[in-house]
């Protein structure tokens, strides 16, 4: 079994990256970690030039990544939620898998899972459901391609303001928007998955469930 892990995070060694690697390690299977910011991928042009060949006509690294997804036995997609929806790199990657759909459904039946990092707490009723929006975007891609969506894990993330240096003064601070006008980096803290044993256990379980699904349900 070989599992392809895709990270849409452009930040080096991000929570998203480490969460994805944790899931891949938990599978105990061969895996490959891909960071989309290391590749050049154009947007799908909806030209349908891929109908006959199941291969995109664009000459970029998206063709190679789609081939890797096709050859993998399972797919784990990890993204984050700028403006409360799935990030553009991850969404572009999913759309560039469209050529694998025509006639043959080349991704069908493969187990798949999602990881979403979001700075908006899931219990914040005054903010958009960013985590769920991100999970649903990946989940619905997998459902529409006939994949076996195993599940997803949400990761508490950090707004860019934690690295800006002006978060205490800026009235546009995401920290204040999410946590209130008295919030600062100091009293909100920095989310780090390595300091969250419960979250790490969920990631391990997701990896284990991915393998179980492959060996019990794949023909």
N, C-alpha and C positions, 0 to 999 in steps of 0.2 A: 504494500500500500504506500502511495506517495501523496502527501498533502501539500497543497500550495497555500501559503499565507500571504495576504496582500495588505499592506499598511498604506493608508492615504495620508498619514501624518508627515509633514515636511520637517518637523523638529527632530533633531538628533536624539536618539535614545529616549524618546517620549514615553509617557504612560501608555499610549496606544501601541507603540512598538513592543514594549516589554510585556504588555498583556497578550499580544498576539504570539510572541515567542513562548510565553508560558503555556498557552494552549497547544502550540505545536510540540513543545517538549513533553507535555502530558500525554500526548497520543502514543509516544514510544515508537512511532513509525518514522520512515524517511519523510523529510519535509524540506521545503524551500521557502525562505523568507524574502519577500519582494517589497522594497520601499519605492512607491510610485514616484516620489520626487527625484529619484535617480534616473528616470526614464523620460523620453520624449513621446508623449501620446496626444495626438490630435483628437478633437471631438468627432463623433459620428456625424456624417453629413446627410444621413437618410437617403443615400443615392441608390440603395439596393444593388450596388455593383457586386455584392457578395452572394447573390442568390445561387448562381451556378457552382461556385467553387467553395463556399463556406469560408472564404477568406476575404478580409477587408482590402479594398483597392488602395487605401492610403499607404504610403511608403514610410512607415515609422515603426517605432518599437512596440506599438500597440498590437501589431500583427504577431510578433514574437510572444507577447504576454498572453494573447488569446490562445496561441498554440500550447503554451504551458498549462493554461487552465484546462484545455481539452485533454491533454495527456495526463493530468493529475487525476487521482481517484477521489479527492475531496477538496473542498475549497473553504477557506476561512477568510472573511473580509472584515478588515478593521478600519473604521473611519472616525471622524469627529463632526461636530455640529456648529460650524459658523452660521450665524443668523438662523439658528434653530432648525437647520435641515442638513442633509448629508453633504459633506465637503465636495468640492468640484472635482478633485483628482479621483476620488473613489467612484463618484457617479460617472465620470468619463470612462473609467476602466470598465464598469459594468455595462455601459452602453456599447463599448467596443467589443463586447462578447456577443453582440447581436448576430454576427455572421455565423456563429455556431448553431443558430436556431433552425435555419432553413432546411426543410424536408426531413432532416435526420434527428433533430433535437439532441445535439452532441453533448449537452450538459445534463440531460435528463437522468434521473435516478441517483445522481451522485449526492452524497451527504454534503451539507453546507451549514455554516454557522456564521454568526455576526458578532462583532465587538464594536461598541460605540462609546467614545469618550465625550462627555459633555460637562461643561462648567455649571449648568443649571441643575440644581437638585430636583430629583423626580417628585418630591413632595411640595414643591413651590407652586401653589395654585395660581399665583399671580403672573407666572411666566409661561411661555409656550412649552408644550411637551417635547422638548428638543430630543431627549434620549429616545423616546418612542418613535419620533419622526425618523431619526437616523436608522434605528433598527428596522422599521417598516420598509424603508427604501431598499435595504439589502434583502430582507425577507421576501418582499414582493417580487424582486428580480428572480430569486431562486424559485419561488412558487410558479411564476409565469414560464420558467424554463423547465418545469417538471422535476426540479431537484428536490431532495429530501431535506427540508430545512429542519435542523436539529434543535436550534434555539440560539439565543443571544445573551450576552452579558454587557451591562452598562458600567462604565468606568467613571468615577468622579474626576472631572478635569479641572483645569485652571484657565481663567480668562487671560489674554495676553497682557492685561494690565499688571499682572504680578511681576512682569519683567520690565515694565515701562519706566518705573522710578517716579512717576508723577501721580500714582493712583490715589494718593491722599488728597490731592488738590483738584484734579480733573473732574468736572461735573458729568462728563460722559463715561466715567469709569464703569466698567462692567461689574466690578466688585460692589459698588454702591447700588447699581441697578438691580443686582440679584439679591444682595444681602442687606440693603438699607443704607441710608445716608451716613451712618456712623461707622460703617464697615471699612476696615483697612486690611492691607495684606497681613499685618501683624495679628489682628484678632480673628481673621478668617482662616488663615493658615494656607499651606500649600499641600495639595493632594498628591500623594505618592503611593502607587499601588503596592510597593514593597513593604509598606507599613500597615497594610490592611489584610490580615490573615484570612478573614471571611471572604474577601474578594478573591484572593489567590486560590482559595478552595473552590470557588465557583468556576474559575478559569480552568482548574485541573479537571473538574467534573465535565466541563464542556468538551475538553479534549478527549476524555475517556468515552463520553457519549458518542462522539463523532466516529470513533473506531468501532464501537459496538454496532452502530447503525450500518457501517460498511460491511462488516462481516456477517451480520444477520439478515440484511435486506438486499444487498447487491446480488444480481444473478450470477 
